[in-house]
Amino acid sequence: MPRSLAGQSEAELGGGHSVLVLQRRDHRALDALLARIDGSSGDERAGALTDLCRLVFPHAFAEEAVLWPVLRRVLPDGHELTLRVEQEHQEINELFTVLETLEVDGTEHHRLFTRIEQLLRADVRDEEDELLPKLQTVMEPQALRRLGWAWQVVRSTAPTRPHPVVARRLPGNALAALPLAPIDRSRDRLDRAARRVPGRWAAGCRTASRALATAAGAIEHLPPLRRGEHPSTRA
């Protein structure tokens, strides 16, 4: 039975640029961010949630655009395994979309985030204990490093916000990244600024962020951005 990534060294996983090492590194950053969110409130909690989105959504996008197509190609049960993770990603996108509309210190926000945290941790377990160890058994370290470079490039240019309507598969998700990534990253900057600047300027930043959110919501409903998705992840 393949070994979990959690108990392996970087050398065993293919070296520092291996996609397995990069995935595990993000998972450890996720764990630290979840702890930070659980112990914070107000603007500090809001800022940590923005940081969480900037980690979770590019990470998941790079998986769906780079990793999962490879798994479906090289593993006999790749379709079944990746679909389960895509369904988890879809639920996380849907819940985060609702979370963005709630008061950050409210009871409903905390209740909803508890469910998101459960899904994120389940996602890590599925990947580190099953999907990625299986990939490790069929790919040489050099191939894992090449995959790591591709994954990192896509991750660094991916959307940073939830988009539940967009396809979880190619070609729809790749098409969606072109307009949505710059919109999301502009919203991230505006939201950070809103927490740092005084009253009138903060209000202006929040208004601009909401306008961009409205534009992103309209864009993600464009039919080409839904191409390739599995029926079970259709919003």
Residue, then its C-alpha position, 0 to 999 in steps of 0.5 A: m500500500p502506498r505510504s502517506l506523504a506526511g511520513q516521507s522526507e523531501a528526498e523520498l518525495g522527489g526533491g524540493h521542486s517535486v509536486l508532492v513536496l509543494q502540495r504538502r508544503d501548502h497543506r502545512a501552511l493551511d494548517a497554520l492558517l486554520a489555527r490562526i483563524d480559530g484564535s482571531s476575531g474582527d479585522e484580524r480574522a478577516g485578514a486571515l480569511t483573505d490569506l486562506c483564500r489566497l492559499v486554498f483557491p489557487h492551490a485547488f485550481a492548480e490541482e484541477a488544471v494540472l494534477w487531476p488530468v494527469l491522475r485520470r490519465v495514469l491511474p486506473d481509478g483516477h477518474e473516481l479518485t479525482l471526482r471525489v476531490e472535485q466534489e469537495h472543492q465544489e462544496i468549499n466554493e459554494l460555502f465560501t461564497v455564502l461566507e463572504t456575505l456574513e458578518v465575520d464574528g457572527t454565529e452563522h459565520h463561525r458555524l459555516f466556517t466549521r464545515i469549511e474547515q472539516l472539508l479542507r482537512a478531509d481534502v488534505r487527507d484524501e490527497e496525502d493518504e491516497l491520491l498523491p501516494k498513488l501518483q508517486t508509485v507510477m511517476e519517476p522523481q524527474a517527472l514529479r519535478r516537471l509536474g511541480w514546475a507546471w503546478q507552481v506556474v498555474r498556482s501563481t496566476a490562478p483565481t484567489r476567490p470562490h467561483p462555484v459556477v466555473a467548471r472544475r475541469l478543463p477547458g472551462n477552468a482554464l478559460a475562467a482564469l484569464p478574466l477572474a484571476p486579475i479581478d480576484r487579486s485586485r479585490d484582495r488588494l482592495d480588501r487589505a487596504a480597507r482594513r488599513v486606511p481611515g473611514r472614507w477611503a476604507a468605504g471606497c475600497r469596499t465599494a470597489s471590491r463589491a463592484l468587482a465581485t459583481a463583475a466576477g459573478a457575471i463573468e463566471h456564468l458565461p457558457p464557455l467557462r462551464r465546459g468540461e465539468h462533471p454533472s455532480t459539480r455543476a452549481 
